[in-house]
Amino acid sequence: MWVLLGGTGMLGQDLQRVLTTAGREFVALGSADCDIRDLDAVRAAVSVTGSAAGESRSLGSSGVRVVVNCAAWTAVDAAEAHEAEAFAINAVGARNAAVVAREVGARFVHVSTDYVFDGAAQGAYGEDHPQAPRSAYGRTKVAGEWAVRAADPDAYVVRTAWLYGAGGGNFVKTMLRLAGERNTLTVVADQEGQPTWTHDLAELIVRLVDSGAPGGYYHGTSSGATSWHGFAQEIFRLSGLDPARVNPISTEQFPTPAQRPANSVLGHDAFASVGIDPIADWADRLATALPAVSDVLSAASPATAPSTNDSQNQG
Ligand SMILES: NC(=O)c1ccc[n+]([C@@H]2O[C@H](COP(=O)([O-])OP(=O)(O)OC[C@H]3O[C@@H](n4cnc5c(N)ncnc54)[C@H](OP(=O)(O)O)[C@@H]3O)[C@@H](O)[C@H]2O)c1
């Protein structure tokens, strides 16, 4: 039995789909089902799930074999003015989840972010590169990483970045919506990263757990790299729209409350060292993902479409 904390979010929804396809038992919990800021609430949710697991009981002392923490405060800009609230979820909540997973003998997976780094490195960040966050959100996620590793040295901390998927507001959906509203767009061209489909990350997490690889830091992003501008142009090209409608601007021309890493590119040595292939090239994966992500967009009412600010607001 798997327990997905934050199982209602964008990544959580794709984990649900991947686990369903794989025929695995799981329970997906949102904040209304289990507030991870409350240790007793996490204990109660995991223990109820474990009791319901019935014959799975032999897999772990409680029947719960894996706990994945996808729950987070992900509003990067809002965290600048609400760091304590973000800390309560991203650090205290993450610790609570790790503590309970350890107590019941379950493998723990915690999802973290490129924002733990300073964004100033040349080349890809290695898993052991020192954390040096430049934003409130990044500080809370670093605290979460440390708290998780202290509570459960066998935990997997999977850092990801630039996520998009069917189940949440994200850059792909924003670009497709704006393409229908404006003739031309301006998009930041001096930040590099790896657009990553939540479905691919979900599959990677399942492979990691199944491998029984040692705990530690792993980087769950697509291969290759591009800028937000390059990402937007590829979304346009794959959608049959003219990429020349997307014009480059600099970070300086698009000020945001939270500082974005100029370099968000993450290296994949840890996955390679345990014999797990990283996610394939971002552009190839975008071509596969786009029908699923844009289908959801065309089905959405205007009221549920993401706001312009969603484009680079999530971490
Ligand atoms: N999105 C990105 O581009 C990105 C980039 C790098 C890293 N990450 C990391 O990837 C992970 C998943 O992100 P995502 O984009 O899937 O997030 P998301 O769509 O914003 O979902 C967040 C989830 O957290 C839950 N949650 C919020 N507060 C909670 C609380 N107090 N107790 C329990 N659950 C709570 C939400 O539940 P309800 O909806 O039920 O309230 C929701 O299920 C996070 O750790 C995030 O930091 C994301």
The ligand as an SDF file (V2000), in Angstrom:
LIG
                    3D

 48 52  0  0  0  0  0  0  0  0999 V2000
    5.2710   22.6360   -9.8150 N   0  0  0  0  0  0  0  0  0  0  0  0
    6.5840   22.7720  -10.0740 C   0  0  0  0  0  0  0  0  0  0  0  0
    7.0060   23.3150  -11.0930 O   0  0  0  0  0  0  0  0  0  0  0  0
    7.5750   22.2100   -9.0890 C   0  0  0  0  0  0  0  0  0  0  0  0
    8.9430   22.4250   -9.3280 C   0  0  0  0  0  0  0  0  0  0  0  0
    9.8730   21.9010   -8.4330 C   0  0  0  0  0  0  0  0  0  0  0  0
    9.4560   21.1710   -7.3400 C   0  0  0  0  0  0  0  0  0  0  0  0
    8.1270   20.9800   -7.1060 N   0  0  0  0  0  0  0  0  0  0  0  0
    7.7320   20.1970   -5.9430 C   0  0  0  0  0  0  0  0  0  0  0  0
    6.9780   19.0920   -6.4070 O   0  0  0  0  0  0  0  0  0  0  0  0
    6.0220   18.7200   -5.4140 C   0  0  0  0  0  0  0  0  0  0  0  0
    4.6490   18.5920   -6.0510 C   0  0  0  0  0  0  0  0  0  0  0  0
    4.3120   19.8320   -6.6230 O   0  0  0  0  0  0  0  0  0  0  0  0
    2.9250   20.0660   -7.3920 P   0  0  0  0  0  0  0  0  0  0  0  0
    3.1970   21.0390   -8.4900 O   0  0  0  0  0  0  0  0  0  0  0  0
    2.2770   18.7680   -7.6920 O   0  0  0  0  0  0  0  0  0  0  0  0
    2.1070   20.8210   -6.2430 O   0  0  0  0  0  0  0  0  0  0  0  0
    0.5890   21.3160   -6.2280 P   0  0  0  0  0  0  0  0  0  0  0  0
   -0.1120   20.9520   -7.4950 O   0  0  0  0  0  0  0  0  0  0  0  0
    0.6080   22.7460   -5.7940 O   0  0  0  0  0  0  0  0  0  0  0  0
   -0.0600   20.4160   -5.0730 O   0  0  0  0  0  0  0  0  0  0  0  0
    0.2700   20.6430   -3.7440 C   0  0  0  0  0  0  0  0  0  0  0  0
   -0.3720   19.5610   -2.9250 C   0  0  0  0  0  0  0  0  0  0  0  0
   -0.0330   19.8080   -1.5530 O   0  0  0  0  0  0  0  0  0  0  0  0
   -1.2070   19.6610   -0.7860 C   0  0  0  0  0  0  0  0  0  0  0  0
   -1.0880   20.4480    0.4340 N   0  0  0  0  0  0  0  0  0  0  0  0
   -0.9180   21.7870    0.5640 C   0  0  0  0  0  0  0  0  0  0  0  0
   -0.8690   22.1220    1.8660 N   0  0  0  0  0  0  0  0  0  0  0  0
   -1.0080   20.9640    2.5840 C   0  0  0  0  0  0  0  0  0  0  0  0
   -1.0460   20.6480    3.9640 C   0  0  0  0  0  0  0  0  0  0  0  0
   -0.9180   21.5880    4.9080 N   0  0  0  0  0  0  0  0  0  0  0  0
   -1.2050   19.3470    4.3260 N   0  0  0  0  0  0  0  0  0  0  0  0
   -1.3480   18.3900    3.3860 C   0  0  0  0  0  0  0  0  0  0  0  0
   -1.3090   18.6220    2.0610 N   0  0  0  0  0  0  0  0  0  0  0  0
   -1.1490   19.9050    1.6650 C   0  0  0  0  0  0  0  0  0  0  0  0
   -2.3490   20.1110   -1.6860 C   0  0  0  0  0  0  0  0  0  0  0  0
   -3.5580   19.5610   -1.2120 O   0  0  0  0  0  0  0  0  0  0  0  0
   -4.9880   20.2630   -1.5410 P   0  0  0  0  0  0  0  0  0  0  0  0
   -4.9850   20.5810   -3.0020 O   0  0  0  0  0  0  0  0  0  0  0  0
   -5.9620   19.1820   -1.1840 O   0  0  0  0  0  0  0  0  0  0  0  0
   -5.0660   21.4890   -0.6950 O   0  0  0  0  0  0  0  0  0  0  0  0
   -1.8980   19.4890   -3.0100 C   0  0  0  0  0  0  0  0  0  0  0  0
   -2.2940   18.1440   -3.0690 O   0  0  0  0  0  0  0  0  0  0  0  0
    6.1420   19.7580   -4.3010 C   0  0  0  0  0  0  0  0  0  0  0  0
    7.0020   19.2650   -3.2980 O   0  0  0  0  0  0  0  0  0  0  0  0
    6.8380   20.9330   -4.9770 C   0  0  0  0  0  0  0  0  0  0  0  0
    7.5780   21.7010   -4.0460 O   0  0  0  0  0  0  0  0  0  0  0  0
    7.1780   21.4840   -7.9650 C   0  0  0  0  0  0  0  0  0  0  0  0
  1  2  1  0
  2  3  2  0
  2  4  1  0
  4  5  1  0
  4 48  2  0
  5  6  2  0
  6  7  1  0
  7  8  2  0
  8  9  1  0
  8 48  1  0
  9 10  1  0
  9 46  1  0
 10 11  1  0
 11 12  1  0
 11 44  1  0
 12 13  1  0
 13 14  1  0
 14 15  2  0
 14 16  1  0
 14 17  1  0
 17 18  1  0
 18 19  2  0
 18 20  1  0
 18 21  1  0
 21 22  1  0
 22 23  1  0
 23 24  1  0
 23 42  1  0
 24 25  1  0
 25 26  1  0
 25 36  1  0
 26 27  1  0
 26 35  1  0
 27 28  2  0
 28 29  1  0
 29 30  1  0
 29 35  2  0
 30 31  1  0
 30 32  2  0
 32 33  1  0
 33 34  2  0
 34 35  1  0
 36 37  1  0
 36 42  1  0
 37 38  1  0
 38 39  2  0
 38 40  1  0
 38 41  1  0
 42 43  1  0
 44 45  1  0
 44 46  1  0
 46 47  1  0
M  CHG  2   8   1  16  -1
M  END
$$$$
